[in-house]
């Protein structure tokens, strides 16, 4: 009897040892706990996320349990490339569009764009290669109202003032900073160029933004309207 009971208990123990452990559901999150025999901080390889990012799997904080296995926390580190769009609240360039289209795309140049149309210079500035020193609306607001109104009524003088802001060919800031003067398209009138500390100056105007590229040239933004010295109002 005693031998039979001992045999029964032994069989029961063997059956329990051979029975598979009950599977438990796991929840996938940023940190996933797994039971493995890996060692601490072991590199477990790389993978790819659904949206194309790379995944590095590392195990850390290893703790041996009573069965001798190591319980680790696997951290998924997502290394994804994201497209960043650099925006500028003042003005952005577009090398597929002409100078007048680039300037007209920003409301801070509405006065300049209107004067360009009034002077009939849109076609001129869209054909050929130019560098434009473009005054903002704030720059035009500094011009006495009487002077600005007189220019609007005199198309020839308006063209003189506007073309005084234009230089032939594409001249990026890297070249402008090496110059002391530039020949404008207004009857050979020269623009004086200087650098005061880190500030680039065109005449009495500060350059606020440089190298706004267009398909037929470049725009540099300035804070004052330039008036030719020989212009009689």
C-alpha positions in Angstrom: 0.0 0.0 0.0 2.8 2.4 1.0 4.7 1.7 -2.2 1.5 2.2 -4.3 0.9 5.6 -2.6 4.5 6.7 -3.2 4.3 5.7 -6.9 1.1 7.7 -7.3 2.6 10.8 -5.8 5.7 10.4 -8.0 3.5 10.2 -11.1 1.5 13.2 -10.1 4.7 15.2 -9.6 6.0 14.2 -13.0 2.8 15.2 -14.7 2.9 18.6 -13.1 6.5 19.1 -14.1 5.7 18.3 -17.8 2.5 20.4 -18.0 3.1 23.8 -19.9 2.7 26.9 -17.9 -0.4 28.9 -18.5 0.2 31.6 -21.1 -0.5 35.2 -20.0 -1.4 38.1 -22.1 1.1 40.9 -22.4 0.4 44.5 -23.2 2.7 46.2 -25.7 3.7 49.7 -24.4 6.8 51.8 -24.5 8.5 49.4 -22.0 7.8 45.7 -22.4 8.6 43.2 -19.7 9.9 39.9 -21.0 11.4 36.8 -19.4 14.6 35.8 -21.1 18.0 34.5 -20.3 19.8 37.5 -21.7 22.2 39.5 -19.6 22.0 43.2 -18.5 22.2 45.9 -21.2 22.5 43.4 -24.0 21.9 44.8 -27.5 19.0 42.7 -28.8 19.2 44.0 -32.4 17.3 46.5 -34.6 14.0 46.5 -36.3 11.7 48.7 -38.3 8.5 50.4 -37.2 5.3 50.5 -39.3 6.0 54.1 -40.4 9.5 53.3 -41.4 11.5 54.3 -38.3 14.2 52.2 -36.9 13.9 50.4 -33.6 16.7 49.6 -31.2 16.0 46.9 -28.6 18.0 46.8 -25.4 17.5 44.9 -22.2 18.3 46.4 -18.9 17.7 46.0 -15.2 18.2 42.2 -15.3 16.9 40.4 -12.2 17.3 36.6 -11.7 14.2 34.9 -10.3 14.0 31.7 -8.3 13.9 29.6 -11.5 17.3 31.0 -12.7 15.9 33.0 -15.6 16.5 36.7 -15.9 13.6 39.1 -16.0 14.4 42.1 -18.0 12.7 45.3 -19.1 13.0 45.7 -22.9 13.0 49.4 -23.9 12.0 50.3 -27.5 13.9 53.3 -28.6 12.3 54.8 -31.7 14.7 56.6 -34.0 12.6 58.2 -36.7 13.5 60.7 -39.3 11.0 63.5 -39.5 10.7 66.2 -42.2 11.0 69.6 -40.6 9.7 72.6 -42.5 11.6 75.8 -41.8 9.2 78.7 -41.9 9.9 82.3 -41.7 7.2 84.7 -40.5 8.6 87.5 -42.7 9.4 85.9 -46.0 10.3 82.5 -47.6 12.1 81.8 -50.8 10.9 79.7 -53.8 13.4 79.1 -56.5 10.6 78.0 -58.9 8.9 81.5 -58.8 10.0 84.9 -60.1 11.0 87.8 -57.9 7.6 89.5 -58.0 5.8 86.3 -57.3 8.0 85.7 -54.3 7.5 89.2 -52.9 3.8 89.2 -53.5 3.4 86.0 -51.6 4.0 87.9 -48.3 1.6 90.6 -47.1 4.5 92.6 -45.5 5.5 93.6 -49.0 2.0 94.7 -50.2 3.1 98.4 -50.6 6.2 97.4 -52.6 4.2 95.1 -54.8 1.5 97.7 -55.5 4.1 100.3 -56.5 5.8 97.8 -58.8 2.5 97.3 -60.6 1.7 101.0 -60.6 5.1 101.7 -62.2 4.7 98.9 -64.8 7.8 97.0 -63.6 6.3 93.6 -63.1 7.3 92.2 -66.5 10.8 93.9 -66.2 11.6 92.2 -62.9 10.3 88.9 -64.0 12.6 88.8 -67.0 16.3 88.9 -66.6 18.4 88.2 -63.5 18.4 90.7 -60.6 19.1 91.4 -57.0 16.4 93.4 -55.3 16.7 95.2 -52.0 13.1 95.1 -50.9 11.7 97.6 -48.4 8.9 96.3 -46.1 5.6 98.0 -45.5 7.1 99.5 -42.3 9.9 101.0 -44.4 7.4 102.7 -46.7 5.4 104.0 -43.7 8.5 106.0 -42.7 8.4 107.9 -46.0 6.6 111.3 -45.6 3.0 110.9 -46.9 3.5 113.9 -49.3 6.6 112.3 -50.9 4.9 108.9 -51.3 1.8 110.5 -52.8 3.9 112.5 -55.2 5.7 109.3 -56.3 2.4 107.6 -56.9 1.3 110.4 -59.2 4.6 110.5 -61.1 5.2 107.2 -62.8 8.7 108.2 -64.1 9.9 109.2 -60.6 8.3 106.1 -59.1 10.3 103.9 -61.5 13.5 105.8 -60.6 13.0 105.1 -56.9 12.1 101.4 -57.4 14.9 100.7 -59.9 17.3 102.3 -57.4 16.7 99.2 -55.3 17.6 96.8 -58.1 21.1 95.5 -59.1 21.8 93.5 -62.2 22.6 89.8 -61.8 22.2 87.6 -58.7 24.3 88.8 -55.8 24.0 86.7 -52.7 24.8 88.1 -49.2 28.2 86.4 -49.2 29.2 88.6 -52.1 27.4 91.8 -51.0 29.3 91.7 -47.7 32.6 92.0 -49.6 31.4 95.0 -51.6 31.6 98.7 -50.8 29.2 99.8 -53.5 26.9 98.4 -56.2 25.6 99.9 -59.4 21.9 100.1 -59.4 19.7 100.1 -62.5 18.6 103.7 -61.9 20.7 105.6 -64.4 24.0 104.3 -63.0 23.3 105.5 -59.4 25.5 103.7 -56.9 24.3 102.0 -53.7 26.8 102.4 -50.8 27.4 99.2 -48.9 28.9 98.9 -45.4 29.1 96.5 -42.5 28.7 98.0 -39.0 29.6 95.2 -36.6 27.5 92.3 -37.7 24.9 94.6 -39.4 24.9 94.8 -43.2 23.9 98.3 -44.4 22.7 99.4 -47.8 22.9 103.2 -47.7 21.0 104.1 -44.5 19.0 100.9 -44.6 19.6 97.9 -42.4 19.4 94.5 -44.1 16.8 92.5 -42.2 16.9 89.2 -44.1 19.2 88.0 -46.9 19.2 85.4 -49.7 15.5 85.0 -50.4 16.0 83.1 -53.6 13.8 83.3 -56.7 14.0 81.7 -60.1 15.5 84.8 -61.6 17.5 86.3 -58.8 17.6 87.0 -55.1 15.9 89.4 -52.6 17.4 91.0 -49.6 14.9 92.7 -47.2 15.7 96.2 -45.9 14.1 98.5 -43.4 14.2 101.8 -45.2 13.3 103.1 -48.7 16.3 104.3 -50.7 15.9 107.6 -52.5 18.3 108.5 -55.3 20.4 111.6 -54.6 19.6 113.2 -57.9 15.8 112.7 -57.6 14.0 116.1 -57.5 10.6 116.0 -55.8 
